[in-house]
Amino acid sequence: MNSTSHHDERIARMTFATVYPLYLVKVEKKGRTKNELHEVIKWLTGFDEKKLQEMISSKVTFEDFFKKAKLNPNASLITGLICGYRIEEIENPLTQKVRYMDKLVDELAKGKKMEKILRNVP
């Protein structure tokens, strides 16, 4: 991905609290639940319900959000296109992590089975 430094900086400065309600509306509009969204976020970041609420309440930026996260070792299995970019080719690590989250939310909204979304590998 040939993203600009401006684009990467803009993503880093966005707050998770601003984007989270959009994720929730997106999945609920498609018949999925808040609990399922939280399960997906927990799988990617390691944040339990309490920590997730703390991240939202304190209005952390995506940069701080992912600094505090323990990224799932299988996150690299998240591949494909998001916003016109191939996730596995995104060079900026933070932008890639944000796009991992976007992709998981998209898959949840599209009705994929949870075991597929969470990349359960035998």
N, C-alpha and C positions, 0 to 999 in steps of 0.2 A: 504494500500500500504506500503510495506516495502522498502521505498526508503532510500538511504544512505544520510548522511549529506552532502557528497561531491556532490551528484546529486542535492540536494536542493540548495546548495551554488552556483553551476554552473548556475542553472536557475535564481537565484536571481541576479547574476552578468551580465547575458546576457542583451544586450540593446534592447529595443523595436524597435529602428530604424533598427537594424540588421534583426529582424524577420518580421517586417511589410511588406517589399517588397516580402518576401516569401508568406505571407498570400495573398497579392494582386495578385501575379502570379497564385497562386493556384485557387483562385475564378474566375479570368478572363479567365483562361484556360478552365474552365467549363461553360463559358457563363454568369457569374454573373458580377456585376459592382463594381467599386470602391465605389460608393455611397451606395450600399447595404452592402459592407464590413464596411463602416463607420457607417452605421445605427446599425449594430450588435455590433460594438465596443462601440458606444454611449450608447446602451441599457445596456451593461454590466458595463461600467465604469462611465457613465455620462459625458464623454468628448465630447464637441461640436467640430466642424471642426477646429476652431482656437486653442483650447486647444490640440487637437490631433496633429496638425502640430507642436505646441510648444514642445510636448513630443518627437516627431520624430527629430526635429531640435536640441534639447538640448541633444539628445542621452542618455536619462535617462535609468537606469537599470530597469528590471522588478520589482525589489523591490521598487524603487522610483515611478515607474509608478502606481503600485497598492496602494502605500501609499497615493497618491494624488487622486486616484479614489474614487467615491462613488458607491460602488458595488450595483447593482440592488438587491432589496429585494427578487426577484424571482430567483436569481442565483442558489440557492440551488436546484432548479428544474432541473438543468442541470445534467443529470445522464448518465450512460453508460460507455462504454470502450473507452479509448483513449491511444494510445501507449501501449496497453496491460494492462493498469491499470483501475480499476473501479473508476471513478471520485469521487463518494460519499465516498469512503474508503481512499482517500488520506489524510494523517494526517497533513502534513505541509500546513498551510493555504495559503502561497504564491504559492507553487507548485500547489495546488488545483485551485487557481484563474487563473494561467497561463493555466492550463488544461481546465478550463471553456472556456477560449478564444479559445484554440485549437479546442475544440469540436464544438463551434459555427461556426468557420471558416470551419471546416469539413462539418457540416450540410449545410452551405451555398453552398459550392462547390458541394455537392451531389444533389443539386437541391431542397432541402426542401423548403416548403412555408415559407415566412417570419414570418407569425403569429405563426407557430409552433416553429421556431428557437427562437423567442422572448418570448416564453413561455407565450403567452397571456392567462391569466386565467380569466374566467368570474367572 
